[in-house]
Structure formats: C-alpha cells, structure tokens
Amino acid sequence: MNTADHSALEIAADHYARKLATRLSSGAEDLPYDISERLRAARMQALAKRKVVAPVRHTAHALHHSGGSAVLGGGSKWGQWWNGLVSAVPLMALLVGLVVINLAQDENGANEVAEVDAALLTDDLPPAAYADPGFLQYLKTATQNH
C-alpha cells in the first residue's frame, strides 16, 4: 500500500468517525441524568485505560528517497561512525571464517599427502612399481579374484 492509499484511507476513517461522533452527540441531551453520568464515568475509565503512546525520538535528520525505498540519513558523526563499525563486524567475521576454513583445508590436504607418502615409503614395493601399468593391472585382477 503506498502513501496515497494510506492517507486516503485515514481521511475516510476520520470523516466516518466525525459523522459517528456527531450522531452520538446529537441524542446525548435527551438522556436522563443518571444515564449521562454513567456514560461520562465510562468515558473517563476508557480514557484512563487507553494505551499511552511513548514519544518517538528520531536521531536521523533527513529521510532520503532512493528509488522505491527510503533511507534514513543524517544523525551525529558518532552515530554514523558507530553504524559503520557495526555493519563492518559481520563482514570481518565472514573474512576471519574464510581464512580459518582455508587454513584447515590446507592442513588437511597436507596431512593426506603426508599419509600417502608415508605409506609409499614404508611399503615393501618400490614407488616405481606403482607407476608400472602392468602392476596396476595385476592389482586389479588380484582384487577381483579374491
């Protein structure tokens, strides 16, 4: 709903409320005293129980329209600095997380390569045997026969 529809709706509601209040007030003079006093007491109770709207403090000095959205601007220099710092915190957390993940992946990769190297060096066969195509064929047929 855009602001034109919203303000038109408010105007229509305000007009209806005024007509209703006028209609209700027109018959109030003809009511007996005890009924008018009960109505007055009920109005006072309703006013006492209504929600009190706290005043809103705005720190922004300007409202900038950017395309279809509104952006709050202005404010104090301290507020702008603080907003910039707070908005940079998630970005810094993301960067730190990516660096930690990269270091962990590098460490895991190095450990895997070290395990393969250790297995090759401690094996009874020389490393050149694994490069021989005939030996690889022998290993494949040997595992299929078992």
C-alpha positions in Angstrom: 0.0 0.0 0.0 1.5 3.3 -1.0 1.3 6.5 1.0 -1.5 8.0 -1.2 -3.8 5.0 -0.5 -2.8 5.1 3.2 -3.6 8.8 3.6 -6.9 8.4 1.6 -7.9 5.6 4.0 -7.0 7.8 7.0 -9.1 10.7 5.6 -12.1 8.4 5.0 -11.8 6.9 8.5 -11.5 10.3 10.1 -14.6 11.5 8.1 -16.6 8.4 9.3 -15.5 9.0 12.9 -16.6 12.6 12.9 -20.1 11.6 11.4 -20.5 8.9 14.1 -19.4 11.3 16.9 -21.9 13.9 15.7 -24.7 11.4 15.5 -24.0 10.1 19.0 -23.7 13.6 20.5 -27.0 14.7 19.0 -29.0 12.4 21.2 -27.0 12.9 24.4 -29.0 16.0 25.5 -32.2 13.9 25.7 -30.8 11.3 28.0 -31.7 11.2 31.7 -29.2 12.5 34.2 -28.2 9.0 35.6 -27.5 7.5 32.2 -25.4 10.6 31.1 -23.4 10.3 34.3 -22.8 6.6 33.7 -21.7 7.4 30.2 -19.4 10.1 31.4 -17.8 7.7 34.0 -17.4 5.0 31.3 -15.6 7.6 29.1 -13.3 8.5 31.9 -12.5 4.9 32.6 -11.8 4.2 28.9 -9.5 7.3 28.7 -7.7 6.1 31.8 -7.1 2.6 30.4 -6.1 3.6 26.9 -2.6 2.9 25.8 -0.2 5.8 26.1 2.0 6.1 23.1 5.5 6.9 24.0 7.0 9.7 22.0 9.4 8.5 19.3 12.9 10.0 19.3 14.4 10.3 15.9 18.2 10.6 15.6 18.2 11.0 11.9 17.9 14.4 10.4 16.9 13.5 6.9 14.9 11.0 5.0 16.4 10.3 1.6 14.3 8.7 -1.1 16.2 6.3 -3.3 14.1 4.6 -6.0 11.3 2.8 -4.3 12.9 2.8 -0.8 13.5 5.4 1.9 16.9 5.6 3.7 17.4 7.4 7.0 20.4 9.7 6.8 21.9 12.5 8.9 22.4 12.0 12.6 25.5 12.7 14.5 29.0 11.9 13.3 29.3 9.4 16.3 26.2 7.6 15.2 27.4 7.3 11.6 30.8 6.0 12.8 29.1 3.5 15.1 26.7 2.3 12.3 29.7 1.9 10.0 31.5 -0.1 12.6 28.6 -2.3 13.5 27.9 -3.0 9.8 31.5 -4.0 9.3 31.5 -6.6 12.1 29.7 -9.3 10.1 32.0 -8.7 7.1 35.0 -9.1 9.3 33.6 -12.3 10.9 33.0 -13.7 7.4 36.5 -12.9 6.3 38.0 -14.5 9.5 35.8 -17.6 9.0 37.0 -17.9 5.4 40.7 -17.6 6.4 40.2 -20.3 9.2 38.5 -22.6 6.7 41.3 -22.1 4.2 43.9 -22.9 6.8 42.1 -26.0 7.9 41.7 -27.2 4.4 45.4 -26.7 3.7 46.3 -28.6 6.8 44.0 -31.5 5.9 45.4 -31.6 2.4 49.0 -31.7 3.7 48.1 -34.4 6.2 46.6 -36.6 3.4 49.6 -36.1 1.2 51.9 -37.0 4.1 49.9 -40.2 4.8 50.2 -41.3 1.2 54.0 -40.5 1.1 54.5 -42.4 4.4 52.6 -45.4 3.0 54.6 -45.4 -0.1 58.0 -45.1 1.7 57.2 -47.8 4.3 55.8 -50.3 1.8 57.8 -53.4 0.7 57.4 -52.4 -3.0 59.4 -49.6 -4.6 57.4 -46.5 -5.6 58.3 -47.2 -9.3 56.2 -50.4 -9.1 53.0 -48.3 -8.6 53.8 -46.4 -11.9 54.1 -49.6 -13.9 50.8 -50.2 -15.9 51.3 -54.0 -15.7 51.5 -53.9 -11.9 48.3 -51.8 -11.7 46.6 -54.4 -14.0 47.9 -57.2 -11.7 46.4 -55.4 -8.6 43.0 -55.1 -10.3 42.8 -58.7 -11.3 44.1 -59.8 -7.9 41.4 -58.0 -6.0 38.7 -59.3 -8.4 39.8 -62.9 -7.9 39.6 -62.6 -4.1 
